[in-house]
Amino acid sequence: MGGAVSAGEDNDDLIDNLKEAYYIRSELVERAFRAIDRADYYLDEYRDNAYKDLAWRHGNIHLSAPCIYSEVMEALDLQPGLSFLNLGSGTGYLSTMVGLILGPFGVNHGIELHSDVMEYAYQKLDRFIKTCDSFDRFEFCEPSFVVGNCLEIPADTRQYDRVYCGAGVQKEHEEYMKNLLKVGGVLVMPLEEKLTKITRSGTNSWETKKIISVSFAPLVQPKHGSGRLRSVPLPQFEVRSLQELSRICIRHALRVAPAPHSPPRGRGTSFGVGRGLAVAGLHKYGSRFKRRRVHRRHCNALVLATRQVVASTHSSPGPNPPDGNNNQGVGGVQEEEEPSGEREVHGRHQRRGRRACRNRDDEREAEEREEEEEEEESVGETEEERETGELLRPQPIVNLLRERILALPLPEPLKMYLLFYREK
C-alpha cells in the first residue's frame, strides 16, 4: 500500500506532500508527524527509502505507508488524556506519535506478536527519549508494550477510548474488537479490505464509516497445541508517584513560561511564530522555504506571461491607414463604428489588464528587493567567512526546556532527573 503522494527529500518534505494531498488535515496530527522522523524507525541500510509513501518490511519488522498512518491518526481523533490500545504495535512509530498527543496523563498500550519486534520498538523508544529534542517540546505519554496475540486478550480486560488494529480483521472478529472500546470510543481497523472507523455511540449501538481501500496482512490466528485457551494480559494501568507528578508539573511550568524578550506570536503559520516553527523543525529562511518561494515566483511569471498573451490576442488591431478617398478600412469599404456598449466592455477589460499588470509589477519589484537583500546578506557572510576562515552554518534550534532546567539552582542529580537523564 502507498504511493499516494510524491516522495520527500526529508521528513518535513514528506509531511508537506501529505498535507497538500489532504491526508494530514489537523494541527495536532501535523505536529506529531513532524516531531518524529520516520527514518529513525528504519534499519540504517534502508533509510534512503524512509520518505517514500510506501510500506516497508524487513523480516518481522513492518511500517505501513505514510498515507495510511495519516488516515489512521486523523480517524482516531486523539485528545490529551485518552487511553489508547495499539494491536500489532510493531516498531512503535505510531504509538510514539500518539503519545505526543495523549500527554502525560493518557494511557498508551501496545501488544505485539513477535518478541524481536517488541525489543526493536523499545530500542527506538529509548533512543527517542534520550536523544530527540521533540521529547522536550511535547508532554509525552510513554508507550508500554507486551508480547502476545491480540485475539487472546481476556474478556474482562479494561476498555479503551481509542483502539487501532494494524492487521486485516476478519468479519468473525469484528464483535471481539468492538468490545475493547468504551462508550464514546473509536476503533480504527482494516475490515474487509477497507480502513474502517467504528464509533461506539452507546452500550449496544455503533456508527461505522469506511475511509479508504487498503490491503493488510490478516490477523494471525492463535495456535493452541494443548487445546487450552491462553490469555495475554495487557500492561497495567499504573498510578504515578508523587515524585513523577512533580517532575511532570515542573517541566510543564518551564515549558510554557514565556521566554525573556520574546516577540508576540503571529498568525501566519499553522502553529504560530516561535514555538510553532520550532516544533515543526522549520525556519523562515531555510533551504526548503527558499525552494518554495522560487517555485511560487516561477508560477507568478507563468501567470503573468499567460495573461499578457491573452490580452494581446483579444486586443483590437490598430486602425487601418486611410485610402485615397480618406475612408478607413480595407478595399475602400468603410468599417462600421463599434457600438458604445462594446467600447465600454473593451475599456473595462483594458483597465483590468492594466491593474493586473501593475499588481504583477509590484510583486516583481518586491521579489527583486528580497533578492537584493539576500545578495547583500550573502556578501556579508562571505566577507565574514574570509575574516574568520570558517564557513557559516545555520544555528541549531535551542532546546529551551533543557537550558532552563540546567539553569535551576538545584543539585545535579535532580537536574538530570528532570531531564530524564537525556543526552545532550
KOLRO-370351 format. One record per residue (C-alpha): x, y negated, z negated; residue number from 0; residue in one letter. Coordinates in steps of 0.2 Angstrom, whole numbers, plus 5000, padded with zeros to 4 digits. Layout:
KOLRO-370351
+------+------+------+-----+----+
|   px |   py |   pz |   i | aa |
+------+------+------+-----+----+
|    X |    Y |    Z | NUM |  A |
...
+------+------+------+-----+----+
END
This chain:
KOLRO-370351
+------+------+------+-----+----+
|   px |   py |   pz |   i | aa |
+------+------+------+-----+----+
| 5000 | 5000 | 5000 |   0 |  M |
| 5005 | 4982 | 5003 |   1 |  G |
| 5012 | 4972 | 5017 |   2 |  G |
| 4998 | 4959 | 5015 |   3 |  A |
| 5010 | 4944 | 5013 |   4 |  V |
| 5027 | 4940 | 5020 |   5 |  S |
| 5042 | 4945 | 5011 |   6 |  A |
| 5050 | 4931 | 4999 |   7 |  G |
| 5068 | 4925 | 4998 |   8 |  E |
| 5067 | 4926 | 4979 |   9 |  D |
| 5053 | 4929 | 4966 |  10 |  N |
| 5046 | 4912 | 4967 |  11 |  D |
| 5045 | 4913 | 4986 |  12 |  D |
| 5035 | 4929 | 4984 |  13 |  L |
| 5023 | 4921 | 4972 |  14 |  I |
| 5021 | 4906 | 4984 |  15 |  D |
| 5016 | 4918 | 4998 |  16 |  N |
| 5004 | 4927 | 4986 |  17 |  L |
| 4996 | 4910 | 4981 |  18 |  K |
| 4994 | 4905 | 5000 |  19 |  E |
| 4986 | 4921 | 5004 |  20 |  A |
| 4974 | 4919 | 4988 |  21 |  Y |
| 4979 | 4934 | 4979 |  22 |  Y |
| 4985 | 4924 | 4964 |  23 |  I |
| 4971 | 4911 | 4960 |  24 |  R |
| 4973 | 4906 | 4942 |  25 |  S |
| 4986 | 4897 | 4932 |  26 |  E |
| 4989 | 4910 | 4919 |  27 |  L |
| 4992 | 4924 | 4931 |  28 |  V |
| 5004 | 4912 | 4942 |  29 |  E |
| 5014 | 4908 | 4926 |  30 |  R |
| 5016 | 4926 | 4921 |  31 |  A |
| 5021 | 4932 | 4939 |  32 |  F |
| 5034 | 4918 | 4939 |  33 |  R |
| 5041 | 4922 | 4922 |  34 |  A |
| 5045 | 4940 | 4926 |  35 |  I |
| 5057 | 4943 | 4941 |  36 |  D |
| 5051 | 4958 | 4950 |  37 |  R |
| 5069 | 4963 | 4955 |  38 |  A |
| 5073 | 4966 | 4937 |  39 |  D |
| 5062 | 4982 | 4937 |  40 |  Y |
| 5071 | 4989 | 4952 |  41 |  Y |
| 5087 | 5000 | 4952 |  42 |  L |
| 5102 | 4989 | 4956 |  43 |  D |
| 5104 | 4998 | 4973 |  44 |  E |
| 5086 | 4994 | 4978 |  45 |  Y |
| 5085 | 4976 | 4973 |  46 |  R |
| 5085 | 4969 | 4990 |  47 |  D |
| 5068 | 4976 | 4993 |  48 |  N |
| 5060 | 4969 | 4977 |  49 |  A |
| 5052 | 4953 | 4986 |  50 |  Y |
| 5043 | 4963 | 4999 |  51 |  K |
| 5025 | 4966 | 4997 |  52 |  D |
| 5027 | 4984 | 4997 |  53 |  L |
| 5026 | 4998 | 4984 |  54 |  A |
| 5042 | 5006 | 4978 |  55 |  W |
| 5045 | 5024 | 4972 |  56 |  R |
| 5061 | 5032 | 4966 |  57 |  H |
| 5059 | 5049 | 4958 |  58 |  G |
| 5046 | 5046 | 4944 |  59 |  N |
| 5048 | 5028 | 4944 |  60 |  I |
| 5035 | 5018 | 4954 |  61 |  H |
| 5030 | 5000 | 4956 |  62 |  L |
| 5014 | 4995 | 4966 |  63 |  S |
| 5014 | 4982 | 4979 |  64 |  A |
| 5014 | 4963 | 4973 |  65 |  P |
| 4997 | 4960 | 4981 |  66 |  C |
| 4989 | 4975 | 4971 |  67 |  I |
| 4996 | 4969 | 4954 |  68 |  Y |
| 4990 | 4951 | 4958 |  69 |  S |
| 4972 | 4958 | 4961 |  70 |  E |
| 4973 | 4968 | 4945 |  71 |  V |
| 4979 | 4953 | 4935 |  72 |  M |
| 4965 | 4942 | 4941 |  73 |  E |
| 4952 | 4955 | 4939 |  74 |  A |
| 4957 | 4959 | 4921 |  75 |  L |
| 4953 | 4941 | 4916 |  76 |  D |
| 4965 | 4941 | 4902 |  77 |  L |
| 4964 | 4929 | 4887 |  78 |  Q |
| 4975 | 4927 | 4872 |  79 |  P |
| 4972 | 4939 | 4858 |  80 |  G |
| 4963 | 4953 | 4868 |  81 |  L |
| 4968 | 4971 | 4867 |  82 |  S |
| 4975 | 4980 | 4882 |  83 |  F |
| 4977 | 4998 | 4887 |  84 |  L |
| 4988 | 5002 | 4902 |  85 |  N |
| 4985 | 5020 | 4908 |  86 |  L |
| 5000 | 5025 | 4918 |  87 |  G |
| 5011 | 5011 | 4911 |  88 |  S |
| 5026 | 5016 | 4922 |  89 |  G |
| 5041 | 5003 | 4922 |  90 |  T |
| 5032 | 4991 | 4910 |  91 |  G |
| 5032 | 4977 | 4923 |  92 |  Y |
| 5013 | 4975 | 4922 |  93 |  L |
| 5012 | 4977 | 4903 |  94 |  S |
| 5026 | 4964 | 4901 |  95 |  T |
| 5017 | 4951 | 4912 |  96 |  M |
| 5001 | 4955 | 4902 |  97 |  V |
| 5010 | 4952 | 4886 |  98 |  G |
| 5014 | 4934 | 4891 |  99 |  L |
| 4996 | 4930 | 4892 | 100 |  I |
| 4989 | 4940 | 4877 | 101 |  L |
| 5001 | 4931 | 4865 | 102 |  G |
| 5007 | 4937 | 4848 | 103 |  P |
| 4990 | 4941 | 4841 | 104 |  F |
| 4985 | 4953 | 4855 | 105 |  G |
| 4987 | 4971 | 4857 | 106 |  V |
| 4997 | 4979 | 4871 | 107 |  N |
| 4997 | 4998 | 4873 | 108 |  H |
| 5003 | 5009 | 4887 | 109 |  G |
| 5003 | 5028 | 4890 | 110 |  I |
| 5015 | 5036 | 4902 | 111 |  E |
| 5015 | 5054 | 4909 | 112 |  L |
| 5034 | 5055 | 4911 | 113 |  H |
| 5046 | 5053 | 4897 | 114 |  S |
| 5060 | 5047 | 4908 | 115 |  D |
| 5050 | 5033 | 4914 | 116 |  V |
| 5045 | 5028 | 4897 | 117 |  M |
| 5063 | 5027 | 4892 | 118 |  E |
| 5066 | 5016 | 4908 | 119 |  Y |
| 5052 | 5005 | 4903 | 120 |  A |
| 5059 | 5002 | 4885 | 121 |  Y |
| 5076 | 4998 | 4893 | 122 |  Q |
| 5068 | 4985 | 4904 | 123 |  K |
| 5058 | 4978 | 4889 | 124 |  L |
| 5074 | 4977 | 4878 | 125 |  D |
| 5083 | 4968 | 4892 | 126 |  R |
| 5069 | 4955 | 4894 | 127 |  F |
| 5068 | 4951 | 4876 | 128 |  I |
| 5087 | 4949 | 4874 | 129 |  K |
| 5091 | 4940 | 4890 | 130 |  T |
| 5077 | 4932 | 4899 | 131 |  C |
| 5073 | 4914 | 4895 | 132 |  D |
| 5054 | 4917 | 4898 | 133 |  S |
| 5053 | 4926 | 4882 | 134 |  F |
| 5056 | 4909 | 4873 | 135 |  D |
| 5045 | 4899 | 4884 | 136 |  R |
| 5030 | 4911 | 4880 | 137 |  F |
| 5022 | 4918 | 4865 | 138 |  E |
| 5024 | 4936 | 4868 | 139 |  F |
| 5014 | 4952 | 4864 | 140 |  C |
| 5027 | 4966 | 4865 | 141 |  E |
| 5020 | 4982 | 4873 | 142 |  P |
| 5021 | 4999 | 4864 | 143 |  S |
| 5022 | 5015 | 4875 | 144 |  F |
| 5018 | 5033 | 4871 | 145 |  V |
| 5021 | 5049 | 4882 | 146 |  V |
| 5006 | 5059 | 4887 | 147 |  G |
| 4992 | 5062 | 4899 | 148 |  N |
| 4979 | 5048 | 4899 | 149 |  C |
| 4965 | 5061 | 4901 | 150 |  L |
| 4969 | 5069 | 4884 | 151 |  E |
| 4966 | 5053 | 4873 | 152 |  I |
| 4955 | 5058 | 4858 | 153 |  P |
| 4936 | 5054 | 4860 | 154 |  A |
| 4936 | 5045 | 4843 | 155 |  D |
| 4951 | 5033 | 4848 | 156 |  T |
| 4949 | 5014 | 4846 | 157 |  R |
| 4942 | 5005 | 4861 | 158 |  Q |
| 4950 | 4991 | 4870 | 159 |  Y |
| 4945 | 4974 | 4878 | 160 |  D |
| 4954 | 4977 | 4894 | 161 |  R |
| 4959 | 4994 | 4902 | 162 |  V |
| 4969 | 4997 | 4918 | 163 |  Y |
| 4972 | 5014 | 4926 | 164 |  C |
| 4987 | 5015 | 4938 | 165 |  G |
| 4982 | 5031 | 4947 | 166 |  A |
| 4967 | 5036 | 4958 | 167 |  G |
| 4952 | 5041 | 4947 | 168 |  V |
| 4941 | 5055 | 4952 | 169 |  Q |
| 4922 | 5052 | 4951 | 170 |  K |
| 4920 | 5065 | 4937 | 171 |  E |
| 4932 | 5055 | 4926 | 172 |  H |
| 4923 | 5038 | 4928 | 173 |  E |
| 4912 | 5040 | 4912 | 174 |  E |
| 4928 | 5045 | 4902 | 175 |  Y |
| 4937 | 5029 | 4907 | 176 |  M |
| 4921 | 5018 | 4903 | 177 |  K |
| 4921 | 5025 | 4885 | 178 |  N |
| 4938 | 5017 | 4882 | 179 |  L |
| 4930 | 5000 | 4883 | 180 |  L |
| 4922 | 4989 | 4870 | 181 |  K |
| 4906 | 4980 | 4874 | 182 |  V |
| 4911 | 4965 | 4885 | 183 |  G |
| 4927 | 4973 | 4890 | 184 |  G |
| 4934 | 4975 | 4908 | 185 |  V |
| 4940 | 4991 | 4916 | 186 |  L |
| 4950 | 4990 | 4932 | 187 |  V |
| 4955 | 5006 | 4941 | 188 |  M |
| 4956 | 5014 | 4959 | 189 |  P |
| 4940 | 5023 | 4961 | 190 |  L |
| 4936 | 5032 | 4977 | 191 |  E |
| 4949 | 5023 | 4987 | 192 |  E |
| 4943 | 5006 | 4981 | 193 |  K |
| 4951 | 4995 | 4967 | 194 |  L |
| 4935 | 4993 | 4956 | 195 |  T |
| 4931 | 4981 | 4942 | 196 |  K |
| 4919 | 4988 | 4929 | 197 |  I |
| 4912 | 4977 | 4915 | 198 |  T |
| 4903 | 4984 | 4900 | 199 |  R |
| 4889 | 4972 | 4898 | 200 |  S |
| 4880 | 4982 | 4884 | 201 |  G |
| 4881 | 4999 | 4875 | 202 |  T |
| 4874 | 5008 | 4890 | 203 |  N |
| 4875 | 4995 | 4904 | 204 |  S |
| 4889 | 4992 | 4916 | 205 |  W |
| 4892 | 4980 | 4930 | 206 |  E |
| 4903 | 4986 | 4945 | 207 |  T |
| 4912 | 4977 | 4958 | 208 |  K |
| 4923 | 4983 | 4972 | 209 |  K |
| 4938 | 4972 | 4975 | 210 |  I |
| 4949 | 4979 | 4989 | 211 |  I |
| 4953 | 4996 | 4998 | 212 |  S |
| 4968 | 5004 | 4990 | 213 |  V |
| 4977 | 5021 | 4991 | 214 |  S |
| 4984 | 5028 | 4975 | 215 |  F |
| 4990 | 5045 | 4970 | 216 |  A |
| 4977 | 5054 | 4960 | 217 |  P |
| 4977 | 5057 | 4941 | 218 |  L |
| 4987 | 5072 | 4936 | 219 |  V |
| 4975 | 5085 | 4928 | 220 |  Q |
| 4980 | 5091 | 4911 | 221 |  P |
| 4988 | 5109 | 4910 | 222 |  K |
| 4983 | 5120 | 4895 | 223 |  H |
| 4993 | 5136 | 4895 | 224 |  G |
| 4986 | 5142 | 4879 | 225 |  S |
| 4968 | 5137 | 4883 | 226 |  G |
| 4968 | 5124 | 4869 | 227 |  R |
| 4965 | 5106 | 4872 | 228 |  L |
| 4979 | 5094 | 4867 | 229 |  R |
| 4976 | 5076 | 4861 | 230 |  S |
| 4988 | 5061 | 4864 | 231 |  V |
| 4987 | 5049 | 4850 | 232 |  P |
| 4989 | 5031 | 4856 | 233 |  L |
| 5000 | 5018 | 4847 | 234 |  P |
| 4995 | 5012 | 4830 | 235 |  Q |
| 4987 | 4995 | 4828 | 236 |  F |
| 5000 | 4988 | 4816 | 237 |  E |
| 4997 | 4974 | 4804 | 238 |  V |
| 5010 | 4961 | 4805 | 239 |  R |
| 5021 | 4957 | 4789 | 240 |  S |
| 5021 | 4940 | 4781 | 241 |  L |
| 5039 | 4939 | 4787 | 242 |  Q |
| 5034 | 4942 | 4806 | 243 |  E |
| 5020 | 4930 | 4805 | 244 |  L |
| 5031 | 4916 | 4798 | 245 |  S |
| 5043 | 4919 | 4812 | 246 |  R |
| 5029 | 4918 | 4825 | 247 |  I |
| 5022 | 4901 | 4817 | 248 |  C |
| 5040 | 4893 | 4816 | 249 |  I |
| 5043 | 4897 | 4834 | 250 |  R |
| 5026 | 4891 | 4839 | 251 |  H |
| 5029 | 4874 | 4830 | 252 |  A |
| 5046 | 4872 | 4838 | 253 |  L |
| 5040 | 4876 | 4855 | 254 |  R |
| 5025 | 4864 | 4856 | 255 |  V |
| 5034 | 4850 | 4847 | 256 |  A |
| 5037 | 4836 | 4859 | 257 |  P |
| 5055 | 4833 | 4865 | 258 |  A |
| 5063 | 4816 | 4859 | 259 |  P |
| 5061 | 4803 | 4873 | 260 |  H |
| 5051 | 4815 | 4884 | 261 |  S |
| 5041 | 4807 | 4898 | 262 |  P |
| 5022 | 4810 | 4899 | 263 |  P |
| 5016 | 4825 | 4908 | 264 |  R |
| 5010 | 4822 | 4925 | 265 |  G |
| 4995 | 4829 | 4935 | 266 |  R |
| 5004 | 4833 | 4952 | 267 |  G |
| 5008 | 4851 | 4949 | 268 |  T |
| 4999 | 4867 | 4943 | 269 |  S |
| 5007 | 4866 | 4926 | 270 |  F |
| 5011 | 4848 | 4923 | 271 |  G |
| 5028 | 4840 | 4924 | 272 |  V |
| 5041 | 4845 | 4912 | 273 |  G |
| 5036 | 4861 | 4903 | 274 |  R |
| 5026 | 4867 | 4918 | 275 |  G |
| 5041 | 4866 | 4930 | 276 |  L |
| 5052 | 4874 | 4918 | 277 |  A |
| 5040 | 4888 | 4915 | 278 |  V |
| 5039 | 4891 | 4934 | 279 |  A |
| 5058 | 4890 | 4936 | 280 |  G |
| 5056 | 4876 | 4949 | 281 |  L |
| 5065 | 4859 | 4951 | 282 |  H |
| 5059 | 4845 | 4961 | 283 |  K |
| 5075 | 4843 | 4971 | 284 |  Y |
| 5079 | 4862 | 4973 | 285 |  G |
| 5083 | 4870 | 4989 | 286 |  S |
| 5065 | 4878 | 4991 | 287 |  R |
| 5057 | 4860 | 4988 | 288 |  F |
| 5068 | 4853 | 5002 | 289 |  K |
| 5064 | 4868 | 5014 | 290 |  R |
| 5045 | 4865 | 5011 | 291 |  R |
| 5047 | 4846 | 5014 | 292 |  R |
| 5057 | 4849 | 5031 | 293 |  V |
| 5043 | 4861 | 5036 | 294 |  H |
| 5030 | 4848 | 5032 | 295 |  R |
| 5039 | 4834 | 5041 | 296 |  R |
| 5040 | 4846 | 5057 | 297 |  H |
| 5021 | 4849 | 5056 | 298 |  C |
| 5018 | 4830 | 5055 | 299 |  N |
| 5029 | 4827 | 5070 | 300 |  A |
| 5019 | 4840 | 5080 | 301 |  L |
| 5003 | 4832 | 5075 | 302 |  V |
| 5009 | 4815 | 5080 | 303 |  L |
| 5015 | 4821 | 5096 | 304 |  A |
| 4999 | 4830 | 5100 | 305 |  T |
| 4988 | 4815 | 5096 | 306 |  R |
| 4999 | 4804 | 5107 | 307 |  Q |
| 4997 | 4817 | 5121 | 308 |  V |
| 4978 | 4817 | 5119 | 309 |  V |
| 4977 | 4798 | 5118 | 310 |  A |
| 4987 | 4796 | 5134 | 311 |  S |
| 4976 | 4810 | 5143 | 312 |  T |
| 4960 | 4801 | 5138 | 313 |  H |
| 4965 | 4783 | 5141 | 314 |  S |
| 4958 | 4775 | 5156 | 315 |  S |
| 4971 | 4771 | 5170 | 316 |  P |
| 4975 | 4753 | 5174 | 317 |  G |
| 4966 | 4743 | 5187 | 318 |  P |
| 4970 | 4746 | 5205 | 319 |  N |
| 4978 | 4731 | 5214 | 320 |  P |
| 4965 | 4721 | 5224 | 321 |  P |
| 4963 | 4724 | 5243 | 322 |  D |
| 4964 | 4712 | 5257 | 323 |  G |
| 4946 | 4706 | 5253 | 324 |  N |
| 4950 | 4704 | 5234 | 325 |  N |
| 4940 | 4719 | 5230 | 326 |  N |
| 4946 | 4730 | 5216 | 327 |  Q |
| 4945 | 4749 | 5220 | 328 |  G |
| 4951 | 4761 | 5232 | 329 |  V |
| 4947 | 4761 | 5251 | 330 |  G |
| 4938 | 4745 | 5250 | 331 |  G |
| 4924 | 4752 | 5238 | 332 |  V |
| 4921 | 4741 | 5223 | 333 |  Q |
| 4922 | 4750 | 5207 | 334 |  E |
| 4907 | 4750 | 5196 | 335 |  E |
| 4908 | 4740 | 5180 | 336 |  E |
| 4910 | 4750 | 5164 | 337 |  E |
| 4894 | 4750 | 5153 | 338 |  P |
| 4896 | 4739 | 5137 | 339 |  S |
| 4892 | 4755 | 5126 | 340 |  G |
| 4906 | 4765 | 5134 | 341 |  E |
| 4918 | 4750 | 5132 | 342 |  R |
| 4913 | 4749 | 5113 | 343 |  E |
| 4916 | 4768 | 5111 | 344 |  V |
| 4933 | 4767 | 5120 | 345 |  H |
| 4938 | 4752 | 5110 | 346 |  G |
| 4934 | 4761 | 5094 | 347 |  R |
| 4945 | 4776 | 5100 | 348 |  H |
| 4959 | 4764 | 5104 | 349 |  Q |
| 4958 | 4756 | 5087 | 350 |  R |
| 4958 | 4773 | 5078 | 351 |  R |
| 4973 | 4779 | 5088 | 352 |  G |
| 4982 | 4763 | 5083 | 353 |  R |
| 4978 | 4765 | 5065 | 354 |  R |
| 4984 | 4784 | 5066 | 355 |  A |
| 5000 | 4779 | 5074 | 356 |  C |
| 5003 | 4765 | 5061 | 357 |  R |
| 5000 | 4778 | 5047 | 358 |  N |
| 5012 | 4790 | 5056 | 359 |  R |
| 5025 | 4777 | 5057 | 360 |  D |
| 5023 | 4773 | 5039 | 361 |  D |
| 5026 | 4791 | 5035 | 362 |  E |
| 5041 | 4792 | 5046 | 363 |  R |
| 5048 | 4776 | 5038 | 364 |  E |
| 5046 | 4784 | 5020 | 365 |  A |
| 5054 | 4800 | 5026 | 366 |  E |
| 5068 | 4791 | 5033 | 367 |  E |
| 5071 | 4781 | 5017 | 368 |  R |
| 5071 | 4798 | 5007 | 369 |  E |
| 5084 | 4805 | 5019 | 370 |  E |
| 5095 | 4789 | 5017 | 371 |  E |
| 5093 | 4791 | 4998 | 372 |  E |
| 5098 | 4809 | 4999 | 373 |  E |
| 5113 | 4805 | 5010 | 374 |  E |
| 5119 | 4792 | 4998 | 375 |  E |
| 5117 | 4804 | 4983 | 376 |  E |
| 5127 | 4817 | 4993 | 377 |  S |
| 5140 | 4804 | 4997 | 378 |  V |
| 5142 | 4800 | 4979 | 379 |  G |
| 5143 | 4818 | 4974 | 380 |  E |
| 5156 | 4821 | 4987 | 381 |  T |
| 5166 | 4807 | 4980 | 382 |  E |
| 5164 | 4814 | 4963 | 383 |  E |
| 5170 | 4831 | 4969 | 384 |  E |
| 5185 | 4823 | 4976 | 385 |  R |
| 5189 | 4814 | 4960 | 386 |  E |
| 5186 | 4829 | 4948 | 387 |  T |
| 5192 | 4843 | 4961 | 388 |  G |
| 5176 | 4853 | 4956 | 389 |  E |
| 5161 | 4857 | 4965 | 390 |  L |
| 5145 | 4850 | 4958 | 391 |  L |
| 5132 | 4864 | 4954 | 392 |  R |
| 5114 | 4861 | 4948 | 393 |  P |
| 5112 | 4862 | 4930 | 394 |  Q |
| 5103 | 4877 | 4922 | 395 |  P |
| 5086 | 4874 | 4913 | 396 |  I |
| 5089 | 4871 | 4895 | 397 |  V |
| 5081 | 4884 | 4883 | 398 |  N |
| 5074 | 4870 | 4872 | 399 |  L |
| 5067 | 4883 | 4859 | 400 |  L |
| 5084 | 4891 | 4856 | 401 |  R |
| 5093 | 4874 | 4854 | 402 |  E |
| 5080 | 4868 | 4841 | 403 |  R |
| 5082 | 4884 | 4831 | 404 |  I |
| 5101 | 4883 | 4831 | 405 |  L |
| 5099 | 4865 | 4825 | 406 |  A |
| 5089 | 4870 | 4810 | 407 |  L |
| 5098 | 4869 | 4793 | 408 |  P |
| 5096 | 4887 | 4790 | 409 |  L |
| 5109 | 4902 | 4786 | 410 |  P |
| 5115 | 4910 | 4802 | 411 |  E |
| 5106 | 4927 | 4799 | 412 |  P |
| 5090 | 4918 | 4798 | 413 |  L |
| 5093 | 4909 | 4814 | 414 |  K |
| 5097 | 4925 | 4823 | 415 |  M |
| 5081 | 4932 | 4816 | 416 |  Y |
| 5071 | 4918 | 4823 | 417 |  L |
| 5079 | 4921 | 4839 | 418 |  L |
| 5075 | 4939 | 4839 | 419 |  F |
| 5094 | 4942 | 4839 | 420 |  Y |
| 5094 | 4937 | 4858 | 421 |  R |
| 5110 | 4935 | 4868 | 422 |  E |
| 5113 | 4918 | 4875 | 423 |  K |
+------+------+------+-----+----+
END
